[in-house]
Amino acid sequence: MAKSMTGWGRDEFQIGGDHYSMEARSLNHRFLDVSLRMQDRFSPFESRIREEIKKRFSRGSFSINISLISAETPELRLNLPIARIYIDAAAELKDRLGVKGEMDVSALLKLKDIFSFERKGAVSDADWEPIGRALFTTLDQIGEWRVKEGAALKQDLASRLEAVGGLLFRIEARAPRVIEAYRQRLREEMEKVIKDRVDESRILLEAAVFADRTDISEEITRLKSHLDMFRKFLKFNEPIGKRLDFLCQEIGREVNTIGSKPSDVEITQTVVEMKGEVEKIREQVQNVE
């Protein structure tokens, strides 16, 4: 089963009074690459998140973003010893220097260092349950997305393989005519020069040399084999992207060789069409897991 490397997923989870969202995206990549964006408090779970992704996927660039949606109101704590120091200092200024005025609540509220907000710090092992549940849901969504897109990819690839096969059939049917056309052209050229003294054995020899030099039967056989293997891989349930990528290189090599041998306009034009289809196949394969 061909699977795409493109996917998206999202879920939410809660730790204490803090509400978070988890969003994940995957794009095509030669290997498996994971990028995480989250608060430092979740650092202890980074390796576990990466391991869960590795268990499910073999290729793709994954971006996981954990962001805070809302937070519980932190508890306000007073630093009474510091406040008392300020009050005592105010009284001393008043007694020794004759400073007028009183230290009241409004004045104390302006002193930031006597207040502190207590927030929940690092997570514990028990917090993995809501995080892991959100991660599994998110990865499930990505997996479903990749399967759905993979089905469309498979259909497109199969269609283009049929197109390449049809073009190859056209070339295979045309190849024998090229040799015959060369033999006939050679006869006509010889008749122009030596008229009635045409050497049939010389024509056969030249035609045989031409046929050997332009023979593409081996390339056609190998290309058919590559196309059959490609179709076989599309039915596999395991990741096939790397193998398809290698096959694309082999298919391209055979097509180039076929195009370089026969001196025939029709075959050359057909090879150009075939190269276009092979390039589109190669582009699609880059997004197959």
Short mmCIF file of the C-alpha atoms (twelve columns), coordinates in Angstrom:
data_MODEL
# 
_entry.id   MODEL 
# 
loop_
_atom_site.group_PDB 
_atom_site.id 
_atom_site.type_symbol 
_atom_site.label_atom_id 
_atom_site.label_alt_id 
_atom_site.label_comp_id 
_atom_site.label_asym_id 
_atom_site.label_seq_id 
_atom_site.Cartn_x 
_atom_site.Cartn_y 
_atom_site.Cartn_z 
_atom_site.pdbx_PDB_model_num 
ATOM 1   C CA . MET A 1   0.000  0.000  0.000   1 
ATOM 2   C CA . ALA A 2   1.535  3.283  -1.103  1 
ATOM 3   C CA . LYS A 3   1.382  5.947  1.604   1 
ATOM 4   C CA . SER A 4   1.954  9.647  1.227   1 
ATOM 5   C CA . MET A 5   4.355  11.517 3.509   1 
ATOM 6   C CA . THR A 6   1.998  14.498 3.787   1 
ATOM 7   C CA . GLY A 7   -0.330 14.654 6.763   1 
ATOM 8   C CA . TRP A 8   -1.807 16.782 9.534   1 
ATOM 9   C CA . GLY A 9   -3.284 16.127 12.950  1 
ATOM 10  C CA . ARG A 10  -4.421 18.002 16.055  1 
ATOM 11  C CA . ASP A 11  -5.696 17.301 19.559  1 
ATOM 12  C CA . GLU A 12  -5.918 18.961 22.960  1 
ATOM 13  C CA . PHE A 13  -4.980 17.881 26.468  1 
ATOM 14  C CA . GLN A 14  -5.030 19.236 29.991  1 
ATOM 15  C CA . ILE A 15  -2.519 19.117 32.826  1 
ATOM 16  C CA . GLY A 16  -3.839 20.496 36.071  1 
ATOM 17  C CA . GLY A 17  -5.604 23.724 35.166  1 
ATOM 18  C CA . ASP A 18  -3.501 24.314 32.040  1 
ATOM 19  C CA . HIS A 19  -5.072 23.593 28.650  1 
ATOM 20  C CA . TYR A 20  -2.786 22.773 25.682  1 
ATOM 21  C CA . SER A 21  -3.126 22.055 21.977  1 
ATOM 22  C CA . MET A 22  -0.918 19.631 20.059  1 
ATOM 23  C CA . GLU A 23  -0.575 20.107 16.310  1 
ATOM 24  C CA . ALA A 24  1.508  17.906 14.036  1 
ATOM 25  C CA . ARG A 25  2.410  18.155 10.352  1 
ATOM 26  C CA . SER A 26  4.392  15.815 8.131   1 
ATOM 27  C CA . LEU A 27  5.995  16.546 4.771   1 
ATOM 28  C CA . ASN A 28  8.155  14.567 2.379   1 
ATOM 29  C CA . HIS A 29  11.769 13.883 3.381   1 
ATOM 30  C CA . ARG A 30  14.380 11.340 2.376   1 
ATOM 31  C CA . PHE A 31  14.636 10.131 5.964   1 
ATOM 32  C CA . LEU A 32  12.735 10.523 9.246   1 
ATOM 33  C CA . ASP A 33  13.202 13.973 10.744  1 
ATOM 34  C CA . VAL A 34  11.357 15.232 13.851  1 
ATOM 35  C CA . SER A 35  11.187 18.839 15.034  1 
ATOM 36  C CA . LEU A 36  9.556  19.706 18.387  1 
ATOM 37  C CA . ARG A 37  8.335  23.089 19.629  1 
ATOM 38  C CA . MET A 38  7.093  23.093 23.214  1 
ATOM 39  C CA . GLN A 39  7.621  24.565 26.667  1 
ATOM 40  C CA . ASP A 40  10.701 23.551 28.615  1 
ATOM 41  C CA . ARG A 41  8.492  21.783 31.137  1 
ATOM 42  C CA . PHE A 42  7.799  19.062 28.535  1 
ATOM 43  C CA . SER A 43  11.489 18.373 27.822  1 
ATOM 44  C CA . PRO A 44  11.469 15.094 29.836  1 
ATOM 45  C CA . PHE A 45  8.987  13.670 27.293  1 
ATOM 46  C CA . GLU A 46  10.885 14.678 24.144  1 
ATOM 47  C CA . SER A 47  12.564 11.308 23.625  1 
ATOM 48  C CA . ARG A 48  9.281  9.436  24.199  1 
ATOM 49  C CA . ILE A 49  7.509  11.585 21.607  1 
ATOM 50  C CA . ARG A 50  10.272 10.895 19.076  1 
ATOM 51  C CA . GLU A 51  10.146 7.160  19.773  1 
ATOM 52  C CA . GLU A 52  6.384  7.003  19.221  1 
ATOM 53  C CA . ILE A 53  6.791  8.697  15.838  1 
ATOM 54  C CA . LYS A 54  9.577  6.274  14.860  1 
ATOM 55  C CA . LYS A 55  7.353  3.310  15.756  1 
ATOM 56  C CA . ARG A 56  4.685  4.424  13.287  1 
ATOM 57  C CA . PHE A 57  6.531  6.059  10.411  1 
ATOM 58  C CA . SER A 58  9.742  5.384  8.487   1 
ATOM 59  C CA . ARG A 59  10.088 8.560  6.416   1 
ATOM 60  C CA . GLY A 60  8.937  12.167 6.520   1 
ATOM 61  C CA . SER A 61  9.664  15.511 8.118   1 
ATOM 62  C CA . PHE A 62  7.516  15.862 11.253  1 
ATOM 63  C CA . SER A 63  6.822  19.133 13.048  1 
ATOM 64  C CA . ILE A 64  5.162  18.830 16.479  1 
ATOM 65  C CA . ASN A 65  3.975  21.998 18.192  1 
ATOM 66  C CA . ILE A 66  2.578  22.025 21.750  1 
ATOM 67  C CA . SER A 67  1.123  25.418 22.675  1 
ATOM 68  C CA . LEU A 68  -0.727 26.778 25.704  1 
ATOM 69  C CA . ILE A 69  -4.398 27.602 25.123  1 
ATOM 70  C CA . SER A 70  -5.305 28.726 28.614  1 
ATOM 71  C CA . ALA A 71  -3.750 28.509 32.073  1 
ATOM 72  C CA . GLU A 72  -5.148 28.387 35.568  1 
ATOM 73  C CA . THR A 73  -4.751 31.553 37.610  1 
ATOM 74  C CA . PRO A 74  -1.501 31.209 39.541  1 
ATOM 75  C CA . GLU A 75  -1.553 31.515 43.301  1 
ATOM 76  C CA . LEU A 76  -0.411 34.887 44.641  1 
ATOM 77  C CA . ARG A 77  2.091  34.684 47.494  1 
ATOM 78  C CA . LEU A 78  3.220  37.538 49.745  1 
ATOM 79  C CA . ASN A 79  6.762  37.880 50.963  1 
ATOM 80  C CA . LEU A 80  5.895  39.238 54.395  1 
ATOM 81  C CA . PRO A 81  9.506  39.526 55.662  1 
ATOM 82  C CA . ILE A 82  10.363 41.802 52.726  1 
ATOM 83  C CA . ALA A 83  7.208  43.872 53.303  1 
ATOM 84  C CA . ARG A 84  8.137  44.257 56.948  1 
ATOM 85  C CA . ILE A 85  11.601 45.493 55.971  1 
ATOM 86  C CA . TYR A 86  9.996  48.191 53.778  1 
ATOM 87  C CA . ILE A 87  7.669  49.258 56.606  1 
ATOM 88  C CA . ASP A 88  10.532 49.417 59.111  1 
ATOM 89  C CA . ALA A 89  12.662 51.388 56.666  1 
ATOM 90  C CA . ALA A 90  9.828  53.891 56.159  1 
ATOM 91  C CA . ALA A 91  9.447  54.315 59.942  1 
ATOM 92  C CA . GLU A 92  13.195 54.871 60.327  1 
ATOM 93  C CA . LEU A 93  13.234 57.503 57.571  1 
ATOM 94  C CA . LYS A 94  10.376 59.270 59.308  1 
ATOM 95  C CA . ASP A 95  12.035 59.198 62.768  1 
ATOM 96  C CA . ARG A 96  15.609 60.059 61.797  1 
ATOM 97  C CA . LEU A 97  15.158 62.340 58.831  1 
ATOM 98  C CA . GLY A 98  11.758 63.788 59.564  1 
ATOM 99  C CA . VAL A 99  10.243 62.505 56.346  1 
ATOM 100 C CA . LYS A 100 6.521  63.132 56.274  1 
ATOM 101 C CA . GLY A 101 3.850  60.673 55.133  1 
ATOM 102 C CA . GLU A 102 2.663  57.194 56.000  1 
ATOM 103 C CA . MET A 103 3.490  53.735 54.535  1 
ATOM 104 C CA . ASP A 104 0.045  52.391 53.627  1 
ATOM 105 C CA . VAL A 105 -1.347 49.499 51.540  1 
ATOM 106 C CA . SER A 106 -1.388 51.486 48.288  1 
ATOM 107 C CA . ALA A 107 2.327  52.189 48.671  1 
ATOM 108 C CA . LEU A 108 3.100  48.534 49.435  1 
ATOM 109 C CA . LEU A 109 1.183  47.337 46.368  1 
ATOM 110 C CA . LYS A 110 3.607  49.246 44.167  1 
ATOM 111 C CA . LEU A 111 6.556  47.203 45.472  1 
ATOM 112 C CA . LYS A 112 6.764  44.253 43.080  1 
ATOM 113 C CA . ASP A 113 9.358  42.272 44.999  1 
ATOM 114 C CA . ILE A 114 7.001  41.552 47.898  1 
ATOM 115 C CA . PHE A 115 4.671  39.544 45.597  1 
ATOM 116 C CA . SER A 116 5.274  36.308 43.693  1 
ATOM 117 C CA . PHE A 117 3.102  34.032 41.546  1 
ATOM 118 C CA . GLU A 118 3.457  30.309 42.056  1 
ATOM 119 C CA . ARG A 119 3.031  28.298 38.884  1 
ATOM 120 C CA . LYS A 120 3.258  24.575 38.381  1 
ATOM 121 C CA . GLY A 121 6.748  23.695 37.234  1 
ATOM 122 C CA . ALA A 122 8.074  20.514 35.654  1 
ATOM 123 C CA . VAL A 123 5.739  17.692 34.707  1 
ATOM 124 C CA . SER A 124 5.740  14.273 36.362  1 
ATOM 125 C CA . ASP A 125 5.532  10.771 34.884  1 
ATOM 126 C CA . ALA A 126 1.798  10.781 35.540  1 
ATOM 127 C CA . ASP A 127 1.421  13.687 33.110  1 
ATOM 128 C CA . TRP A 128 2.492  11.461 30.216  1 
ATOM 129 C CA . GLU A 129 -1.011 9.951  30.114  1 
ATOM 130 C CA . PRO A 130 -2.805 13.073 28.756  1 
ATOM 131 C CA . ILE A 131 0.194  14.016 26.578  1 
ATOM 132 C CA . GLY A 132 0.525  10.494 25.173  1 
ATOM 133 C CA . ARG A 133 -3.212 10.263 24.516  1 
ATOM 134 C CA . ALA A 134 -3.125 13.515 22.538  1 
ATOM 135 C CA . LEU A 135 -0.005 12.360 20.685  1 
ATOM 136 C CA . PHE A 136 -1.580 9.029  19.688  1 
ATOM 137 C CA . THR A 137 -4.735 10.771 18.433  1 
ATOM 138 C CA . THR A 138 -2.665 13.270 16.467  1 
ATOM 139 C CA . LEU A 139 -0.473 10.582 14.906  1 
ATOM 140 C CA . ASP A 140 -3.540 8.490  14.069  1 
ATOM 141 C CA . GLN A 141 -4.949 11.451 12.146  1 
ATOM 142 C CA . ILE A 142 -1.663 11.875 10.277  1 
ATOM 143 C CA . GLY A 143 -1.627 8.156  9.481   1 
ATOM 144 C CA . GLU A 144 -5.170 8.281  8.088   1 
ATOM 145 C CA . TRP A 145 -4.283 11.355 6.040   1 
ATOM 146 C CA . ARG A 146 -1.182 9.669  4.604   1 
ATOM 147 C CA . VAL A 147 -3.131 6.518  3.686   1 
ATOM 148 C CA . LYS A 148 -5.834 8.556  1.932   1 
ATOM 149 C CA . GLU A 149 -3.321 10.610 -0.047  1 
ATOM 150 C CA . GLY A 150 -1.312 7.452  -0.695  1 
ATOM 151 C CA . ALA A 151 -4.309 5.852  -2.416  1 
ATOM 152 C CA . ALA A 152 -4.530 8.841  -4.770  1 
ATOM 153 C CA . LEU A 153 -0.781 8.649  -5.377  1 
ATOM 154 C CA . LYS A 154 -1.016 4.952  -6.175  1 
ATOM 155 C CA . GLN A 155 -3.801 5.534  -8.677  1 
ATOM 156 C CA . ASP A 156 -1.859 8.297  -10.399 1 
ATOM 157 C CA . LEU A 157 1.346  6.250  -10.508 1 
ATOM 158 C CA . ALA A 158 -0.476 3.218  -11.912 1 
ATOM 159 C CA . SER A 159 -2.019 5.398  -14.611 1 
ATOM 160 C CA . ARG A 160 1.359  6.850  -15.589 1 
ATOM 161 C CA . LEU A 161 2.941  3.398  -15.626 1 
ATOM 162 C CA . GLU A 162 0.301  2.326  -18.127 1 
ATOM 163 C CA . ALA A 163 1.130  5.372  -20.217 1 
ATOM 164 C CA . VAL A 164 4.834  4.478  -20.198 1 
ATOM 165 C CA . GLY A 165 3.985  0.876  -21.072 1 
ATOM 166 C CA . GLY A 166 1.868  2.026  -24.023 1 
ATOM 167 C CA . LEU A 167 4.672  4.240  -25.326 1 
ATOM 168 C CA . LEU A 168 7.132  1.380  -24.931 1 
ATOM 169 C CA . PHE A 169 4.832  -0.893 -26.956 1 
ATOM 170 C CA . ARG A 170 4.808  1.725  -29.698 1 
ATOM 171 C CA . ILE A 171 8.619  1.815  -29.738 1 
ATOM 172 C CA . GLU A 172 8.867  -1.979 -29.715 1 
ATOM 173 C CA . ALA A 173 6.532  -2.196 -32.709 1 
ATOM 174 C CA . ARG A 174 8.408  0.519  -34.553 1 
ATOM 175 C CA . ALA A 175 11.960 -0.808 -34.033 1 
ATOM 176 C CA . PRO A 176 11.904 -3.585 -36.745 1 
ATOM 177 C CA . ARG A 177 10.569 -1.105 -39.288 1 
ATOM 178 C CA . VAL A 178 13.525 1.186  -38.625 1 
ATOM 179 C CA . ILE A 179 15.946 -1.541 -39.746 1 
ATOM 180 C CA . GLU A 180 13.860 -2.330 -42.819 1 
ATOM 181 C CA . ALA A 181 13.607 1.363  -43.667 1 
ATOM 182 C CA . TYR A 182 17.390 1.657  -43.337 1 
ATOM 183 C CA . ARG A 183 17.897 -1.349 -45.647 1 
ATOM 184 C CA . GLN A 184 15.556 0.152  -48.244 1 
ATOM 185 C CA . ARG A 185 17.197 3.548  -48.014 1 
ATOM 186 C CA . LEU A 186 20.621 1.956  -48.397 1 
ATOM 187 C CA . ARG A 187 19.462 0.075  -51.516 1 
ATOM 188 C CA . GLU A 188 18.091 3.284  -53.045 1 
ATOM 189 C CA . GLU A 189 21.338 5.142  -52.389 1 
ATOM 190 C CA . MET A 190 23.412 2.347  -53.920 1 
ATOM 191 C CA . GLU A 191 21.132 2.207  -56.972 1 
ATOM 192 C CA . LYS A 192 21.650 5.902  -57.559 1 
ATOM 193 C CA . VAL A 193 25.414 5.402  -57.665 1 
ATOM 194 C CA . ILE A 194 25.945 2.012  -59.262 1 
ATOM 195 C CA . LYS A 195 22.515 1.330  -60.769 1 
ATOM 196 C CA . ASP A 196 22.276 -2.318 -61.824 1 
ATOM 197 C CA . ARG A 197 25.345 -3.513 -59.925 1 
ATOM 198 C CA . VAL A 198 23.768 -3.485 -56.441 1 
ATOM 199 C CA . ASP A 199 25.546 -5.897 -54.085 1 
ATOM 200 C CA . GLU A 200 22.840 -7.624 -52.038 1 
ATOM 201 C CA . SER A 201 25.385 -9.115 -49.640 1 
ATOM 202 C CA . ARG A 202 26.777 -5.639 -48.954 1 
ATOM 203 C CA . ILE A 203 23.305 -4.337 -48.206 1 
ATOM 204 C CA . LEU A 204 22.649 -7.207 -45.821 1 
ATOM 205 C CA . LEU A 205 25.981 -6.644 -44.094 1 
ATOM 206 C CA . GLU A 206 25.411 -2.913 -43.663 1 
ATOM 207 C CA . ALA A 207 21.869 -3.539 -42.427 1 
ATOM 208 C CA . ALA A 208 23.157 -6.093 -39.933 1 
ATOM 209 C CA . VAL A 209 25.758 -3.639 -38.595 1 
ATOM 210 C CA . PHE A 210 23.077 -0.946 -38.313 1 
ATOM 211 C CA . ALA A 211 20.708 -3.334 -36.564 1 
ATOM 212 C CA . ASP A 212 23.394 -4.325 -34.072 1 
ATOM 213 C CA . ARG A 213 24.328 -0.707 -33.378 1 
ATOM 214 C CA . THR A 214 20.733 0.413  -32.882 1 
ATOM 215 C CA . ASP A 215 19.374 -2.717 -31.205 1 
ATOM 216 C CA . ILE A 216 17.214 -1.795 -28.173 1 
ATOM 217 C CA . SER A 217 15.738 -5.210 -27.395 1 
ATOM 218 C CA . GLU A 218 17.729 -5.569 -24.160 1 
ATOM 219 C CA . GLU A 219 16.708 -2.111 -22.988 1 
ATOM 220 C CA . ILE A 220 13.065 -2.852 -23.780 1 
ATOM 221 C CA . THR A 221 13.213 -6.133 -21.847 1 
ATOM 222 C CA . ARG A 222 14.824 -4.461 -18.808 1 
ATOM 223 C CA . LEU A 223 12.371 -1.567 -18.926 1 
ATOM 224 C CA . LYS A 224 9.414  -3.979 -18.991 1 
ATOM 225 C CA . SER A 225 10.899 -5.753 -15.984 1 
ATOM 226 C CA . HIS A 226 11.286 -2.449 -14.100 1 
ATOM 227 C CA . LEU A 227 7.682  -1.480 -14.824 1 
ATOM 228 C CA . ASP A 228 6.447  -4.869 -13.600 1 
ATOM 229 C CA . MET A 229 8.516  -4.540 -10.421 1 
ATOM 230 C CA . PHE A 230 7.146  -1.040 -9.885  1 
ATOM 231 C CA . ARG A 231 3.574  -2.355 -10.079 1 
ATOM 232 C CA . LYS A 232 4.475  -5.146 -7.669  1 
ATOM 233 C CA . PHE A 233 5.906  -2.685 -5.123  1 
ATOM 234 C CA . LEU A 234 2.703  -0.615 -5.253  1 
ATOM 235 C CA . LYS A 235 0.869  -3.610 -3.758  1 
ATOM 236 C CA . PHE A 236 3.219  -3.925 -0.752  1 
ATOM 237 C CA . ASN A 237 1.948  -2.968 2.717   1 
ATOM 238 C CA . GLU A 238 5.372  -1.815 3.880   1 
ATOM 239 C CA . PRO A 239 7.181  1.471  3.088   1 
ATOM 240 C CA . ILE A 240 8.215  1.446  -0.569  1 
ATOM 241 C CA . GLY A 241 9.346  5.008  -1.282  1 
ATOM 242 C CA . LYS A 242 13.088 4.332  -1.382  1 
ATOM 243 C CA . ARG A 243 12.690 1.311  -3.644  1 
ATOM 244 C CA . LEU A 244 10.436 3.225  -6.014  1 
ATOM 245 C CA . ASP A 245 12.938 6.059  -6.106  1 
ATOM 246 C CA . PHE A 246 15.697 3.620  -7.094  1 
ATOM 247 C CA . LEU A 247 13.457 2.072  -9.769  1 
ATOM 248 C CA . CYS A 248 12.784 5.527  -11.209 1 
ATOM 249 C CA . GLN A 249 16.507 5.984  -11.709 1 
ATOM 250 C CA . GLU A 250 16.762 2.626  -13.489 1 
ATOM 251 C CA . ILE A 251 13.718 3.352  -15.654 1 
ATOM 252 C CA . GLY A 252 15.147 6.736  -16.598 1 
ATOM 253 C CA . ARG A 253 18.472 5.150  -17.520 1 
ATOM 254 C CA . GLU A 254 16.840 2.629  -19.883 1 
ATOM 255 C CA . VAL A 255 14.667 5.295  -21.505 1 
ATOM 256 C CA . ASN A 256 17.725 7.488  -22.127 1 
ATOM 257 C CA . THR A 257 19.578 4.570  -23.711 1 
ATOM 258 C CA . ILE A 258 16.627 3.762  -25.969 1 
ATOM 259 C CA . GLY A 259 16.535 7.375  -27.086 1 
ATOM 260 C CA . SER A 260 20.244 7.473  -27.870 1 
ATOM 261 C CA . LYS A 261 20.332 4.449  -30.217 1 
ATOM 262 C CA . PRO A 262 17.830 4.469  -33.085 1 
ATOM 263 C CA . SER A 263 18.088 7.261  -35.665 1 
ATOM 264 C CA . ASP A 264 14.346 7.426  -36.108 1 
ATOM 265 C CA . VAL A 265 12.165 10.508 -35.683 1 
ATOM 266 C CA . GLU A 266 9.078  8.624  -34.500 1 
ATOM 267 C CA . ILE A 267 10.981 6.700  -31.823 1 
ATOM 268 C CA . THR A 268 12.738 9.893  -30.721 1 
ATOM 269 C CA . GLN A 269 9.403  11.692 -30.341 1 
ATOM 270 C CA . THR A 270 7.973  8.749  -28.409 1 
ATOM 271 C CA . VAL A 271 11.000 8.720  -26.095 1 
ATOM 272 C CA . VAL A 272 10.445 12.438 -25.383 1 
ATOM 273 C CA . GLU A 273 6.854  11.646 -24.353 1 
ATOM 274 C CA . MET A 274 8.082  8.765  -22.227 1 
ATOM 275 C CA . LYS A 275 10.648 10.962 -20.472 1 
ATOM 276 C CA . GLY A 276 7.875  13.386 -19.558 1 
ATOM 277 C CA . GLU A 277 5.839  10.619 -17.932 1 
ATOM 278 C CA . VAL A 278 8.871  9.204  -16.128 1 
ATOM 279 C CA . GLU A 279 9.690  12.654 -14.721 1 
ATOM 280 C CA . LYS A 280 6.136  13.007 -13.406 1 
ATOM 281 C CA . ILE A 281 6.426  9.559  -11.828 1 
ATOM 282 C CA . ARG A 282 9.700  10.563 -10.188 1 
ATOM 283 C CA . GLU A 283 8.085  13.699 -8.757  1 
ATOM 284 C CA . GLN A 284 5.199  11.714 -7.302  1 
ATOM 285 C CA . VAL A 285 7.500  9.082  -5.840  1 
ATOM 286 C CA . GLN A 286 9.258  11.769 -3.793  1 
ATOM 287 C CA . ASN A 287 6.144  11.932 -1.612  1 
ATOM 288 C CA . VAL A 288 5.749  8.174  -1.104  1 
ATOM 289 C CA . GLU A 289 6.769  6.809  2.299   1 
# 
